[in-house]
Amino acid sequence: MDGQKQRRALSAAESALRALAAGDAGRSREAAAKAAALDQLGVYASFAGLVRRAAGEIEQLGAVVEATRLALRDSLAPGPLAAAVEDWLG
């Protein structure tokens, strides 16, 4: 395993969440795809799909619905970004 590559995956996942919080659906999708591509441990296995769902909600509803926010949080638990979901999207 390449630790540097996994750290870049974490950084990309954080960028995806920040983009969602900023309402930037396109940027969030790109960053989540990058996180999934760099992920060597399966940490972000469901994350990219959930970000795509959240991005669609932002585009159609103007916000991420609670069920999606909770699923995003759970997909990142117990990692360092689980709390960020609540802070940035809660």
C-alpha positions as CSV (number, residue, x, y, z in Angstrom):
1,M,0.0,0.0,0.0
2,D,1.1,3.5,-0.8
3,G,0.4,5.7,2.2
4,Q,0.9,8.9,0.2
5,K,-1.8,7.8,-2.2
6,Q,-4.2,7.0,0.6
7,R,-3.6,10.4,2.1
8,R,-4.4,12.0,-1.2
9,A,-7.7,10.0,-1.2
10,L,-8.5,11.4,2.2
11,S,-7.8,14.9,0.9
12,A,-10.0,14.4,-2.2
13,A,-12.8,13.1,0.0
14,E,-12.5,16.2,2.2
15,S,-12.6,18.4,-1.0
16,A,-15.8,16.6,-2.0
17,L,-17.4,17.4,1.3
18,R,-16.3,21.0,1.2
19,A,-17.7,21.3,-2.4
20,L,-21.0,19.9,-1.2
21,A,-21.1,22.4,1.6
22,A,-20.4,25.2,-0.8
23,G,-23.2,23.9,-3.1
24,D,-20.8,23.0,-5.9
25,A,-22.2,19.8,-7.2
26,G,-19.8,19.4,-10.1
27,R,-16.7,19.9,-8.1
28,S,-18.0,17.5,-5.4
29,R,-18.5,14.7,-8.0
30,E,-15.0,15.2,-9.4
31,A,-13.3,15.1,-6.0
32,A,-15.3,12.1,-4.9
33,A,-14.4,10.2,-8.0
34,K,-10.7,11.1,-7.4
35,A,-11.0,9.8,-3.8
36,A,-12.5,6.5,-5.0
37,A,-9.8,6.1,-7.6
38,L,-7.0,6.7,-5.1
39,D,-8.5,4.7,-2.3
40,Q,-6.5,1.5,-1.7
41,L,-8.3,0.3,1.4
42,G,-11.9,0.5,0.4
43,V,-12.5,3.3,2.9
44,Y,-14.5,5.3,0.2
45,A,-16.2,2.3,-1.4
46,S,-19.7,3.8,-1.1
47,F,-18.6,7.4,-0.7
48,A,-18.5,8.4,-4.4
49,G,-22.0,7.2,-5.0
50,L,-23.4,9.0,-2.0
51,V,-21.7,12.2,-3.1
52,R,-23.3,11.8,-6.5
53,R,-26.6,11.4,-4.8
54,A,-26.0,14.5,-2.6
55,A,-24.9,16.5,-5.6
56,G,-28.1,15.7,-7.4
57,E,-30.1,16.8,-4.4
58,I,-28.2,20.1,-4.3
59,E,-29.0,20.6,-8.0
60,Q,-32.7,19.7,-7.7
61,L,-33.5,20.7,-4.1
62,G,-30.9,23.2,-3.2
63,A,-29.6,21.1,-0.2
64,V,-28.6,17.6,0.9
65,V,-31.5,15.8,2.5
66,E,-31.0,14.3,6.0
67,A,-31.0,10.6,4.9
68,T,-28.2,11.3,2.4
69,R,-26.3,13.3,5.0
70,L,-26.5,10.5,7.5
71,A,-25.5,7.9,4.9
72,L,-22.5,10.0,4.0
73,R,-21.5,10.3,7.7
74,D,-21.9,6.6,8.2
75,S,-19.9,5.8,5.1
76,L,-17.0,7.7,6.6
77,A,-17.2,6.5,10.2
78,P,-15.2,6.1,12.2
79,G,-12.8,8.1,10.1
80,P,-11.8,11.8,10.6
81,L,-14.3,13.1,8.0
82,A,-17.5,11.6,9.7
83,A,-17.7,14.6,12.1
84,A,-17.0,17.0,9.2
85,V,-20.2,15.8,7.5
86,E,-22.2,17.0,10.5
87,D,-20.2,20.2,10.8
88,W,-20.4,21.2,7.1
89,L,-23.7,19.7,6.0
90,G,-25.6,19.4,9.2
